[in-house]
């Protein structure tokens, strides 16, 4: 089906845009059918295997990629902004990310991890809004590529130690290395590239800049999927190579939690809506990494759930910010006010997504945050102080975001007839529906980690 979609790029017809979107959605529902709870390793080849950890991320990738077409309907299709090249970039990036998630060969795993940067850079540079997009692309490439060579060297050395490049085989062989404590340089070499991709606090400066300069499709793929490449890489490295550097885990956990608190303070003082959402992503990913490094089962389950929930929630917030930008032509919080009087339905969507971003019921974000907070408390009771502050600040910056946009007097320059299209409501509904309904199937996480 991917080959058929790529061949459709050479057919110049206005309906091809919708056809590609529907084919991606059909792939989503096919994945939901075949990557179910009873299937373990449906795609077993020499280099590829899809278990339930990578399966749920493959579904997330296809879902967000299809919604990128809906979100870019105005800026790319209607404005006739190189729509065929945009489709080719999105489809190639989607295919690369799926191959990354299902790769079992260590070298293929590394190659797809690095190659995913090129279509993302192309999205930012070709369809970005401001001239600073070149600098944002350079920041992203320098930060992410700087740690790629240590990762390659570490993967080759560790694979030579196990005499295998297959991650499934290494997972079985690692039983004999249970008491083996890896060297600190190996530990840093294998994790730092993924920590930059997450990004962990202190390595995060490329992310807000890339989000601000990227088009809506670039922001969606960055927040919804590309940050998950780092989380998935950390998950695989910790579970397969048994990295038992416990002391350095503590250092990373403290940096992540403290960084999440600092970025929450930064969010409160932000004036750019996209920058605020980007900084909130850093806090959520730091919390996810802390739960994963704690090595409690609740932490691992909460981290997996956080990756899925954050993918939908953050992508939906960026879509809301883009809808506002297309109508008001600004992203400054100081120039938004009184939007509840202009479009009350869009106010409801802002409320729902801000509520999901702060982890309030009935969204499944609440479940994953509770699991991560409990795992942090089990690891060290001192973390409860930072956790309480993070919960308070998370509610505060989401309240600031919502109240600044919706309440107050209507600006004189605003058009009071700014009605939204049904395609925009469909886009937001398809982001919010999985967060609302996944809470009915939390038992999926227990079955993921039964091994």
PyMOL commands that set and color helices and strands:
alter all, ss='L'
color gray80, all
select helices_A, chain A and resi 2-8+16-34+52-71+73-78+83-102+106-127+133-146+148-162+167-177+184-198+205-213+216-240+246-268+273-293+297-328+333-335+339-342+344-357+365-379+383-406+422-441+443-448
alter helices_A, ss='H'
color red, helices_A
deselect
rebuild
show_as cartoon
